Amino acid sequence: MVYIKVKEMFKIIGYFLLLVLFNSCIYRDIKVPGPVTNITQYTLTTEDYKIIGNVEGEGEITTILGMVMTGGNGYSILHDKAKEMGADGIMNYVFELHETSILMFIYNKAKWKAHATAIKYTSKAKAK
């Protein structure tokens, strides 16, 4: 009869649970639309703004050990490009992410692409 100590049995069960829980975290390569918060706190009509054009940007964000993060901010890049065109702001922005990770918290790299509509507010919509 095989006798397994209780301590060893819990160790084996623990390793098995870790394997089951983290097997999808070992390597991941996915493409998804990014989070978008297009919630407008006020109602705009076509009389309130003029469309200047479309702006696009892309970049990369890398995270190592969940603590060190390098990369840019997509919204600010779009906003800066819109300002260069003479716009006051952007609307209808959309982000797409291509994420690759190894053990999720060890190394995580996301390439993003974003686009938005650059707008210029008319005198009717500008704050007085």
N, C-alpha and C positions, 0 to 999 in steps of 0.2 A: 504494500500500500504506500502511495506517495504522500509524503507529509510536507505541506507547504506552510511556512510560518505566516501568520496573519500579516506581519509587517511586509513581507515579500509579496503577498497577495495584493495588498493595497498599492504597492509600488507598481506591479504589473498592470493593475486596473487603471492607475493614474497615467502611465505611459500610453495605454490604449486610448483613454479619453483625450489626451493631448493630441495623439495622432488623428483621431476622428474630428476633433474640433478645429485643428489648425491645418488639415491637409489642403484646404483651398487657399490658405494664406502663404503657401510656399512660393508659388509663382503665379502672377496674374498679369494679363495683358488684355485690356478692354477699351472699347470706344463707346462713349456715352455723351449725350447732351449735358452740358453743365447746368448748375443751378442758376435760375434766373428769377429775379424779383422785379417784375414789371408792374408793381402795384402803384397806381397813381392816386395821390391823395386829393386830387382835384380834377375836374373835368376840363379837357382842352377841346376846342373846336378848331376847324381848319382856319378860322380867322385869327387864332391866337399864335400861330407859328408858321414859318416858311421852311420847307425842306431844302437844305443846302446840298446834301448828297449823302453817300454812304461812306462809312469808315470801316477799316478792317485792321486787325492786329493779330499777332501770334507771339507765343513765348513758351517758356518752359519753367516748371517748378520742380525742384528736387528736394527731397527730404531724406536725411540720413539719421538713423536711430530715433526718429520721431522728435528730435530736438533741434537739429540744424536744418534750416530751410533756406534755399536760395531760389530766386526767380522774381518775376515781376507781377504787377497787379493789372489784370486785363481791363478792368473798367477805367482806370486812370489813363491807360494807353489810348483807349478809344476816345476818352474825353479830351486828352491833349491833342490828338489828331483832328478832332472836330474844332477845337479852338484855333488850330492853325488854318483851318478853312474859313474862319470867321463866324463859326456857329456859337451859340450860347450854351448848348447842351446836346445830349443824345437821348434817343428813345428807341424802343424795340430792339434792345441788344440781346444777342444770343451767343452762348459759349458752347463749344464742342471740345471734349476732352479725350485724349488718348493716353491712358494710364498704364504704366508698367511697374510692377512691384515684385520684390523678392522678400519673402517673409514679412510682408506688409510694413512692419515697424523698423526693419533694418534698412531697406532702401526702397524709395518710392519716387518715381519720376512721372510727371504729367506734362504732356505737350498740349497746349490749348490754342484754339483759333476762335476769334470773336469778330462779330460784325454788328453794326448798329446804324441807325439813321441820324445824321447830324441835322439839328434844327436851329433856327434863329427865331427868337420870340418877337412878335410884333409889339408895337407900343401898347396895344390893348392888354396884353398878357404880362408885361413887365411890371415889377413891383414899383410903387410910387413912393 
